[in-house]
Amino acid sequence: MAYQALYREWRPKDFSHVVGQKAIMETLRNQVINRRIAHAYLFCGSRGTGKTSTAKILAKAINCLSPVNGDPCGVCENCMRTDREETLDVIEIDAASNNGVDEMRDLRDTVKYPPQYGSYKVYIIDEVHMLSTSAFNALLKTLEEPPAHIVFILATTEPQKLPETILSRCQRFDFGRISIQDITGRLKEAADGCSAEVSDGALMLIARAAEGGMRDALSLLDMCLGYSNKVDENLVRSILGTSDTSFLFRFCDALAMQDAGCVFMMIDQLMKEGKDPAVFAKDICGHIRGLLIAKTSPDDLAAILNITEEEAKEYIQHSENMTFTRLIRILDLYMSLGTEMRYTSSPRMALENISIKCCLKTTETDEQALSDRITELENRIAELTRKLENGSVSVRVAAAEPGRNETEKTPTEKKQAASSVKPTKNAQPEDPAVWKQFMTVIRQKDMAAWSFLSQGSLVSSRDGHFRWQANRKEGEQQFIAVLNNPDRKKVICDCLADITGQQCMFSAIEKDSAVLNDNSDDAYLETLYDTFGKGPVNVVDQIK
Ligand SMILES: [Zn+2]
């Protein structure tokens, strides 16, 4: 059998198989059953919502010799003729194409002739808003005094472009965007139908990318199946060119921390992976929208974004890193990028430029940036007041030591005095609680570092040397570069030292790194220490 595109194969053949437009289907079905057919229908809605499919089903149903509960039977002579396109009773006109103009010119002549086989002659006019003025006039003349055997089904994505005279003569149906659940349901049927293995996450990604259009969703699935019979999220992402959510979370955290270096590095990673800056800008807009919804209506977030409760929690947590006005500002900037990218010769530079602007919150002097800073200060004051009132923070006035005033104190001492949470001193580095406490502290001090660190885990903390690995091999080098940056390393080590009360080291290491290999010197030494205790073992020279 010849290959048939999925969206053709899965084009609905009766009302009950049209996805996600239940109320419309019920109404049309009842009209067929009660033979109350209107002279003109107008189907409005965005692409892929089922307008043309429904028009074809309706055309078939009203001419069917023995309709089944309002649906076309599919086996009578009239149904078969329509399927084989052997009848002049159903005429499809694409107003967007050239032959549409000719066909509309002939319209006034052809409507006079009665139907060939069935009881109605049905004109399906797709993209009707594209008709020329003269064609509209021809259509209007016919609509004003329609012969009894004529039915018009007009379909359009832009009903606002239709003249009022046409609108007022049609029975109008608005096709809504199809819900993610409905789309994934149909995609699953289609995938099972060709015995392909498609993960739930992949179906979700496809459904989201299709933005409520069934045809786009099926075409995307078709494209994925062209690569492999097993489709997972990574395959879908590589075909769509989109970024995964964890990357977007980290990117926004870097923006929140105004970490321009990190932002540049992440954009560089994107480009190396061959991602399209325009697609990424769109991804960021969608992501910021999610953060905004998380801020305004956290309870409905999961339902609005069609995500799990777990994912919703992540959005809510990350949304706390930025004020509402700042998020709006960043969204504005990235949305303007869409237009800018069409005219620029370097989309990458446009993306970097906007991203840096998003980082420069505190140095900008425009009203919006200032109002951001005021809001942030207000929030902090409110939080402090709240903490003071409920007693979770107390104000201590330190008695000055004789002969030593405040300015002589070392920076570490000052930091400790300012910190409201006193870490438990002298905790053993090997104690898992140390890392847990460290993550809480680093989140306050360096959000970008925290964001990266939470994408991996601590693999060893022997002798105060904390070694960390990314959870995934993908993008690992970038994690390592960011975390092993000397400045950042110092912040991390200082934090760890504060908690453990001893000098600490930190390294981000590669997955399957030899450092942790059981044959390494470290492991050997460890066994010696275990056997004899640290005292008698004296390492004279360690050959690297
Ligand atoms: Zn039939």
Residues whose N, C-alpha, C, O or C-beta is under 5 A from the ligand:
A	BS01	ZN	C64 L65 S66 P72 C73 G74 V75 C76 C79
